[in-house]
Amino acid sequence: MTNDMPDPSPARPPATRRRVLTAAVVLVGAAIAFAASYRSGLFGAHSSGDPTCRPAVALAGKLAPLIHGEVAALTPATTPLHLPDLTFEDGSGAAKKLSDFRGKTVLLNLWATWCVPCRKEMPALDRLQAKLGSPNFQVVAVNIDTRDPEKPKTFLADAKLTKLDYFNDRTAKVFQELKSVGRALGMPTSVLVDGRGCEIATIAGPAEWDSDDAVKLITAAMQPVAAGM
């Protein structure tokens, strides 16, 4: 004979086993919460929504009417973003970080000799540094050539670009770090950064940085720094 009756329900686990299972679930939940909290603390300085960067977003909003003409391609910040503390080298090979420029407005630019628009843009950046370079502002142009370290130096010398300080990163890690926060989609890439290391505006592509439009925009961006804010 076949048994058409359903199998009896399995016996309920004893109370001790239920308590052990409950405790395990609680521990797993706590571990997940701790991991999330740790990741938030670890990456919070680079995340969008950093409260220390809210003034930069407010400044970007005030600058928006100046983003036109030769700098029309700039995208003003709409969400607080603290940039990664990028590392690179100066002309003597000494280590530098983006945080070394805190307290001044910075136009961070990534360029390479194999990038035709970059090469065309460099003279304008050099002239911008000549016009506005001061304790309150600096163009920080970081070369990311990964092969011949002398090639970018030769390019700058041949073009008589003497106002820009030379910075380079032969690993091109600075590009990848900016890309990781959505601020490097191609070359050249430029980010206008406030005195706290926060994004004010970003552009993917070249601009006429020594134009009246650019000078007016950057001069206005420098005002909070000049005022000691």
C-alpha positions as CSV (number, residue, x, y, z in Angstrom):
1,M,0.0,0.0,0.0
2,T,1.1,3.5,-0.7
3,N,0.9,6.1,2.0
4,D,-1.1,9.1,0.6
5,M,-0.9,11.0,3.8
6,P,1.5,14.0,3.9
7,D,4.7,13.7,5.8
8,P,4.2,14.9,9.3
9,S,5.6,18.3,10.1
10,P,9.2,18.3,11.3
11,A,9.7,18.6,15.0
12,R,10.3,22.2,16.2
13,P,13.8,22.8,17.3
14,P,14.3,22.9,21.0
15,A,14.3,26.3,22.7
16,T,18.1,26.2,23.1
17,R,18.7,25.8,19.4
18,R,16.2,28.6,18.6
19,R,18.1,30.9,20.9
20,V,21.5,30.0,19.3
21,L,20.0,30.7,15.8
22,T,18.6,34.0,17.0
23,A,21.9,35.1,18.4
24,A,23.7,34.1,15.2
25,V,21.3,36.3,13.1
26,V,21.9,39.2,15.5
27,L,25.7,38.8,15.2
28,V,25.5,38.7,11.4
29,G,23.4,41.9,11.4
30,A,25.8,43.6,13.7
31,A,28.8,42.7,11.5
32,I,27.1,44.0,8.4
33,A,26.2,47.3,10.2
34,F,29.8,47.6,11.5
35,A,31.2,47.0,8.0
36,A,28.9,49.7,6.6
37,S,29.9,52.1,9.3
38,Y,33.6,51.4,8.8
39,R,33.3,51.9,5.0
40,S,31.4,55.2,5.6
41,G,34.2,56.4,7.9
42,L,36.9,55.2,5.6
43,F,35.6,56.8,2.5
44,G,33.6,59.7,4.0
45,A,36.2,62.3,3.2
46,H,35.9,61.5,-0.5
47,S,32.1,60.9,-0.7
48,S,29.5,63.1,-2.1
49,G,27.6,64.9,0.6
50,D,30.7,65.9,2.7
51,P,29.3,68.7,4.9
52,T,32.6,70.6,4.8
53,C,32.1,71.0,1.1
54,R,28.6,72.6,1.3
55,P,30.1,76.2,1.0
56,A,31.8,75.1,-2.3
57,V,28.4,74.1,-3.7
58,A,26.9,77.5,-2.5
59,L,29.8,79.2,-4.2
60,A,29.3,77.3,-7.4
61,G,25.7,78.4,-7.4
62,K,26.8,82.0,-7.1
63,L,29.4,81.6,-9.9
64,A,26.9,79.9,-12.3
65,P,26.1,83.2,-14.1
66,L,29.8,83.6,-14.9
67,I,30.0,80.2,-16.5
68,H,29.6,81.1,-20.2
69,G,31.6,82.0,-23.3
70,E,35.0,80.5,-23.2
71,V,34.3,78.6,-20.0
72,A,30.7,77.5,-20.9
73,A,31.6,73.8,-20.7
74,L,32.3,74.0,-17.0
75,T,29.9,72.1,-14.8
76,P,29.4,73.7,-11.4
77,A,29.2,71.5,-8.4
78,T,25.7,70.6,-7.2
79,T,26.6,68.0,-4.6
80,P,29.3,68.5,-1.9
81,L,32.4,66.6,-3.1
82,H,35.7,66.5,-1.2
83,L,38.4,65.4,-3.7
84,P,40.8,62.6,-3.0
85,D,44.1,63.8,-1.6
86,L,45.9,63.2,-4.9
87,T,49.7,62.5,-4.7
88,F,52.3,63.4,-7.3
89,E,55.8,64.8,-7.6
90,D,57.2,68.3,-8.3
91,G,60.0,69.1,-10.7
92,S,62.7,68.0,-8.2
93,G,61.0,64.6,-7.6
94,A,59.7,65.6,-4.1
95,A,56.4,64.2,-3.1
96,K,53.4,66.5,-3.2
97,K,49.7,66.2,-2.3
98,L,46.7,68.1,-3.2
99,S,46.3,69.0,0.4
100,D,49.6,70.9,0.3
101,F,47.6,73.6,-1.5
102,R,44.9,73.9,1.1
103,G,44.0,77.5,1.9
104,K,44.1,78.6,-1.7
105,T,41.9,78.3,-4.8
106,V,43.4,75.7,-7.2
107,L,42.8,75.0,-10.8
108,L,43.8,71.3,-10.9
109,N,44.6,70.2,-14.5
110,L,45.7,66.8,-15.8
111,W,47.6,66.8,-19.1
112,A,49.9,64.7,-21.2
113,T,52.1,65.3,-24.2
114,W,50.2,62.6,-26.2
115,C,47.0,64.6,-25.7
116,V,46.7,67.2,-28.6
117,P,44.0,69.3,-26.8
118,C,46.2,69.3,-23.7
119,R,49.2,70.7,-25.5
120,K,47.1,73.4,-27.1
121,E,45.7,74.3,-23.7
122,M,48.9,74.6,-21.8
123,P,49.9,78.1,-23.0
124,A,46.6,79.5,-21.8
125,L,47.1,77.8,-18.4
126,D,50.6,79.4,-18.2
127,R,49.2,82.8,-19.0
128,L,46.5,82.3,-16.4
129,Q,49.1,81.5,-13.8
130,A,51.0,84.7,-14.8
131,K,47.8,86.8,-14.4
132,L,46.4,85.4,-11.2
133,G,49.1,83.3,-9.5
134,S,49.3,84.4,-5.9
135,P,49.1,83.1,-2.3
136,N,45.3,82.8,-3.0
137,F,45.5,81.0,-6.3
138,Q,47.6,78.5,-8.3
139,V,47.3,76.4,-11.4
140,V,48.4,72.9,-10.5
141,A,49.0,71.2,-13.8
142,V,49.9,67.5,-13.3
143,N,51.5,65.7,-16.2
144,I,50.6,62.0,-16.5
145,D,53.1,60.8,-19.2
146,T,54.1,57.3,-18.1
147,R,57.1,56.7,-20.3
148,D,59.8,59.3,-21.1
149,P,60.0,61.6,-18.0
150,E,61.9,64.3,-20.0
151,K,59.4,64.7,-22.7
152,P,56.9,66.9,-20.9
153,K,59.7,69.0,-19.5
154,T,61.1,69.5,-23.0
155,F,57.7,70.4,-24.3
156,L,57.3,73.1,-21.6
157,A,60.8,74.4,-22.2
158,D,60.4,74.5,-26.0
159,A,57.0,76.3,-25.6
160,K,58.6,78.8,-23.1
161,L,55.9,78.0,-20.5
162,T,57.8,79.2,-17.5
163,K,55.0,80.4,-15.1
164,L,53.6,76.9,-14.3
165,D,55.3,74.8,-11.7
166,Y,56.0,71.4,-13.0
167,F,54.2,68.4,-11.4
168,N,53.9,64.9,-12.7
169,D,52.6,61.4,-11.9
170,R,54.2,58.7,-14.0
171,T,51.8,56.1,-12.6
172,A,48.7,58.2,-13.8
173,K,47.1,57.2,-10.5
174,V,45.8,60.8,-10.2
175,F,43.6,60.2,-13.3
176,Q,42.2,57.0,-11.9
177,E,41.5,58.5,-8.5
178,L,39.6,61.4,-10.1
179,K,37.8,58.9,-12.4
180,S,36.7,56.9,-9.3
181,V,34.8,60.0,-8.1
182,G,33.4,60.7,-11.5
183,R,35.6,63.7,-12.3
184,A,37.9,62.4,-15.0
185,L,36.2,61.2,-18.2
186,G,38.9,62.2,-20.7
187,M,41.9,64.4,-21.3
188,P,42.4,67.2,-20.4
189,T,40.5,67.3,-17.2
190,S,40.4,70.4,-15.0
191,V,38.8,70.8,-11.6
192,L,38.4,74.2,-9.8
193,V,39.0,73.5,-6.1
194,D,38.4,75.6,-3.1
195,G,40.6,76.2,-0.1
196,R,39.2,73.1,1.7
197,G,39.9,70.7,-1.2
198,C,36.3,70.7,-2.4
199,E,35.0,70.8,-6.0
200,I,33.7,74.1,-7.3
201,A,33.4,73.1,-10.9
202,T,34.8,70.6,-13.4
203,I,35.4,70.5,-17.1
204,A,36.3,67.5,-19.4
205,G,38.1,69.1,-22.3
206,P,40.1,72.2,-22.9
207,A,39.2,75.8,-22.2
208,E,40.7,79.3,-23.0
209,W,41.9,79.7,-19.4
210,D,43.4,83.2,-20.0
211,S,40.3,84.6,-21.5
212,D,38.3,87.4,-19.8
213,D,35.5,84.9,-19.1
214,A,37.9,82.5,-17.3
215,V,39.7,85.3,-15.4
216,K,36.4,86.8,-14.1
217,L,35.2,83.4,-13.0
218,I,38.3,82.4,-11.2
219,T,38.7,85.8,-9.6
220,A,35.2,85.5,-8.2
221,A,36.0,82.0,-7.0
222,M,39.0,83.3,-5.1
223,Q,37.1,85.9,-3.1
224,P,36.2,83.6,-0.2
225,V,39.9,82.6,0.1
226,A,41.0,86.2,-0.1
227,A,38.5,87.1,2.7
228,G,39.9,84.3,4.9
229,M,36.9,82.2,4.7
